[in-house]
């Protein structure tokens, strides 16, 4: 009787939150029909194009309150064998991006459970990105007689022998995209934003794929059981990963401008990707050497900050590659001396625009080359001086003149070697 009450409580909540998304199903990893014993489901919602779990978004507060109650109920939790978290995205847009987004949403819910309920064993929690809830799409088309090319769409969705991604691809072609356009216009909000948490009792067995480590692009993975994160058609099929960066999340890039290096100007750059299209770059140039017996010196400190936007279609391109445009600003000081003449500047500033191109080196893509140009405004104060060796056996800097220098035009040229650090593990399912 207790479990029956809990089931109806969960069912009522999912009906209230969203009648379409509450019907999410874990098709590929769920137990067989003969052994299924679903104890209940909770729906969590996400804003468009986001995978961050927000407590006060939509009906999430109610859903998370119920989840808290269930996870802290020992009599309920200890009878649970498996918790399956299925993430969904949108029917429109690039498949790779939506697949990644749906999986990240499922992972966000798993992270919430791991952080808030440490007593829950991670071995009980399984995540999968389901891309689109095609069962909900089929119900929409069945009930909406105004869907264009409706019969053709029904026939495509009835092809149960095809994986979801293939049926979705065919559905996008029906009526030259008219079906997806109609569903997106009238039903997108209910389809794109839900992630389902399903509880299976101990009599169930959920089949999933183990975590797989990808060592280099082009590796072949043998899949022994179907999973939706990387689509396969039959158990035992192989999946070839051609674009490793599409699946490995970059952390940051370390760079050095080789032209500065040739000029003995030690420099270091750090670039952090902010999503697929934006990045933030910090640069420090600090040559600091002196040949005192001949009075040769190159001592300077210069720092820059730059914001970049990466141009073009980013769906199938590794992050921090391709064409970019940016805005930079920097400041510093210097002391440059060559024999009998030297210049000092206590403060200089520069700001302007940059553009450039970056590409990968080798198969792994960890190393890259970047070429960039910059133009803008540069201003500095300066003092020129003559170094004189005195009778006290010391060098003295005799100032000759001082002033200000302003420049508008090209300000930088870079040929940089880049080392990109990734998260090294590709999780197909876990």
Steps between C-alpha positions, in 0.01 A plus 500: 500500500785741578660456158162540332453836674846615402438401138182708477672794671779498241256446214293800609807723509617402151154564356496849656849597383452413134269250341733446204838486666376295794478205260874479439618140465844342524460275198850364438615439856173416667420148622325258270121505495484179696702628795409873501382623835502879485443660839454857379639795306584864568538768230768773525491796258777711346505839323558501125858405401608462863605200707527673840239376746307801635292439812237768435454437127158372388377237751849391608456609861212255544681225314820539703302513825344165410841362401642611836215324679549175311879492532478555875233234543702190588213258443462635145867548408634163618239318291622686187742310278549761227447871442493581128536866396398570139583841352320658207569796274323656202369352175653787301863600468825304445484138616849500656428807713160369613645158578771657715247733667260218588782297656632802694151556641485143620847539653392820676217314673737218596742758647214648704419158645867424573552836676182497708465129579848355566343179627377421148747267329618630162483144371121524523475811282502479120488794258414514132440774244184417307515796259120532445199334660366342181215333686376845604550622141293206372218580745503864389470401135226248577292762686567805280320468167654827377854354480611526134591173326350326802464150351860499375622608843299223670655243266853619582441485876354151465836366376585340834798312357692824449690682777348828621765710325420342162126546545558862604717560192228358274234704680698819433486421127121447487339788314841665466500568874134603531420245773789603726424868436138449612597302811771753591258791463221358716655234727874573535479624859347173620740280303840657544530569869437184703724241659334196653613324820366144515521259791513122453450254781742221581335249268611710200830486316617794292752425224743783425833555328815533707705820511741510205834681486586646158875535453515658154273599208423216267477241782234237449262417785321167515153542647354189658163647595296777332522851641375836376791730587698371204256340261547142380269282299575150626677351804862434407517793256810719505499878533789698350580831665638735234471828689625438851459865607128480434474261793788611725436822683797743487602662829740774383778570250859601579676703227827668414566745217802356321592837348541643850696190599743559213545856625581363851172640633368233735121486466208286608130504414206321659170468313181365656206395277163640605272264312547417131518857371667724762834498681702716738876543450762631743856581384821586686821609321797542732853492355745584777869478419802728532860472373644757736861506377383608154176670605259293299160469667150387412275531803126537465168392647187513287159338568197469272141380536307402189145383435446292186205379298559193282329538166309267270310179566630354825293180500769270357815702569730455803498788744761774460553421132400683185468874442453740791468872576581668829536814709809549718643746752837503676755698695860477624845662530845446346874573498685425175869577462741426216854619555511876521126575490204390707128565541282468805124520524330505839157424355347413165151395391360333190155399380355384171352221289645165401421234244661168420477130428588186699528135395592167657831317462503122474227250573443562868443872461671588828750723318397781267632797308346845514565803277365843593523871419405796713445869437401785727631770732834508684631776730809522720712749687875461449839627606814449293836473675870433451667243727830640637754297697624721784819520699316327783489185281121530464275559200299823505201573275519858371159608378498677163135577436147388586160514341192305387449277200163407346434249225181398315539207264632139510602411855568126499581196292504150647593151394419297810547141605199378699463213745137415581417311820189281494302291734652171393202271541215446256198353679270316264280387786562405858 
